[in-house]
Amino acid sequence: MITVQNVTKRYATKMAVEGVSFQVEKGEILGFLGPNGAGKTTTMRIITGYMPASDGTVRVDGFDVFENPIDVRRRIGYLPENPPLYVEMTVTGYLRFVAKIKGVPKERLDSEVADVMERTSITDVKDRVIAKLSKGYKQRVGIAQALLNDPPVLILDEPTIGLDPKQIHEVRQLIKDLAGKHTVVLSTHILPEVEQTCHRVIIIDRGKIVAVDTPQNLRLQLQGAERISIEVQGPVSEILSKLRAMPGVVDVRKIADIDGRHRLEVEGELRKDIRSDLARMIVQNGWGLYELQSSTMSLEDIFLKLTTAEESEKQNA
Amino acid sequence: MRNILAIIERELRAYFNSPIAYVVLTIFVFLSGLFFRSILGQVMQMALISQMQAQQLGPRPMDMPGMISRGFLSTMSVIMLFIMPMLTMGLFSEEKKRGTIELLLTSPLTDLQVVLGKFLAAATFFIILLVSTWIPMAALYLYSSPASGPILTAYLGLLLYGLAIVAIGLFISTLTENQIIAAVISFGAIMVLWLVDVVATNAESPTSKGLLTYLSILSHLDDFMKGVLSTSHIIFYISLMLVGLFLTYRSIDSLRWRG
């Protein structure tokens, strides 16, 4: 549905996005993850045709953003980072204006506006002036605006920013419901958001893509191996040698000694759960087992690892 | 066309939903009444003097309604210089400040439609102002019978002149996110176009003098006020308007590139 090829955006003084390529399939929810200033907004603005890329091409539903901008824009609903609201208008007045410039036919105008208000649960404030609404409502008016004219592609820049936890939950649910029918690209710097809503994640840092995968795969791939930390009592050298000989164990390291107990870190093979084998081995040998805990990395760790790995690479270079 | 209409409608609603339309209209109507009255007084005094002179030198014809309408509409053109920046200051600067420009530029609208919509909205408001000057003019028609020819050409001149100023103000509002700055720069730019006339009188060479006089935005109104329609003046205002619109269009394009 969306093909981004080798897109680069240069500003006078800096490179905002460099050689970014990816594809989004129809009906997919793609998450853009990265720290602030990583190039998420710039990439999204290029896809929507708000700004042209310095290099590279973007196609949406087969139309080139640069050559057929109007065809592309007709297919995209876009929520910019700051919802583009005319705050002196009422919610209905504003949505009717957006519907008109998006080319919703006159006879469908009222039903279309009523429909998006229903979907974003803002019907109760339809006659209020936007300036007087809470941040959460304003954000939802912004989302409603993007949904007008039922565009096949939705680009949402930080859709849950400024919402309270209940509203965040509602918006995420709304986005999930959109999948299948719509292709969604959303950006965020909140990690759980990506894990909960997206089918695929692109991690972007300093204008470059550092990883693309499903949230689950990304975790596995980066983890490399299953890591288990244990606390045992017994002869340390024997424990170490016996554990190392266990099938499925890659490495065992001693981390610390506490009151005659030993804290060890066992690294198992990828996608193999050795926790019960490990416990049996310890108990059978008559050692004391005080603690056994697997330490999976959260996407947060992965994210930090990826973006900081880049950093140290740069320092080495 | 529907797109342009949607923008015009929103823009006019914005004028009338905020105090700006009412403040501008009130001040303008008040000032036009005030100046009409003072011009009326001046012309009456001149008539009295000329009547006294007529007793010694013989009767001389005097076109009182013509003098009043000419004096009044010329004054209006100066007042418009001060008021127009207030109509155009927010057109693009507010969109930039509030981020709504991103909505307009990612909607299925061409940049030209956006520019024309904004221009026509401000032009519509300007025409409302122009129409409001018919109130004192109606009084003139009620109590005298002025020659309609010069009044019609004067209004045509004012219309073209106003559209040119709107286009310049529109362009300047694309340059900043701050409406006040847009208003001040527009005001400065219009003042320069007005005052080149004064510079022209002191100019050394005849070429620069001619050029500076040509650039003066008000000097082109004189003939319209006198009832003379000249293509060169019409072309001057229309070119100024087109330059303003073209610069606006280019400025929006460069806004996209700079982000």
Chai-1 contact restraints between the chains, C-beta under 6 A:
chainA,res_idxA,chainB,res_idxB,connection_type,confidence,min_distance_angstrom,max_distance_angstrom,comment,restraint_id
A,T48,B,T106,contact,1.0,0.0,6.0,A-B,restraint_1
A,Y50,B,E102,contact,1.0,0.0,6.0,A-B,restraint_2
A,Y50,B,L105,contact,1.0,0.0,6.0,A-B,restraint_3
A,Y50,B,T106,contact,1.0,0.0,6.0,A-B,restraint_4
A,M51,B,R256,contact,1.0,0.0,6.0,A-B,restraint_5
A,M51,B,G259,contact,1.0,0.0,6.0,A-B,restraint_6
A,I70,B,P108,contact,1.0,0.0,6.0,A-B,restraint_7
A,R73,B,T106,contact,1.0,0.0,6.0,A-B,restraint_8
A,R73,B,P108,contact,1.0,0.0,6.0,A-B,restraint_9
A,R74,B,P108,contact,1.0,0.0,6.0,A-B,restraint_10
A,Y78,B,T106,contact,1.0,0.0,6.0,A-B,restraint_11
A,P80,B,E102,contact,1.0,0.0,6.0,A-B,restraint_12
A,N82,B,G99,contact,1.0,0.0,6.0,A-B,restraint_13
A,P84,B,G99,contact,1.0,0.0,6.0,A-B,restraint_14
A,P84,B,T100,contact,1.0,0.0,6.0,A-B,restraint_15
A,P84,B,E102,contact,1.0,0.0,6.0,A-B,restraint_16
A,P84,B,L103,contact,1.0,0.0,6.0,A-B,restraint_17
A,Y86,B,T100,contact,1.0,0.0,6.0,A-B,restraint_18
A,E88,B,N17,contact,1.0,0.0,6.0,A-B,restraint_19
A,F97,B,R10,contact,1.0,0.0,6.0,A-B,restraint_20
A,K100,B,A6,contact,1.0,0.0,6.0,A-B,restraint_21
A,I101,B,N3,contact,1.0,0.0,6.0,A-B,restraint_22
A,I101,B,A6,contact,1.0,0.0,6.0,A-B,restraint_23
A,I101,B,S107,contact,1.0,0.0,6.0,A-B,restraint_24
A,I101,B,L109,contact,1.0,0.0,6.0,A-B,restraint_25
A,K102,B,S107,contact,1.0,0.0,6.0,A-B,restraint_26
A,G103,B,P108,contact,1.0,0.0,6.0,A-B,restraint_27
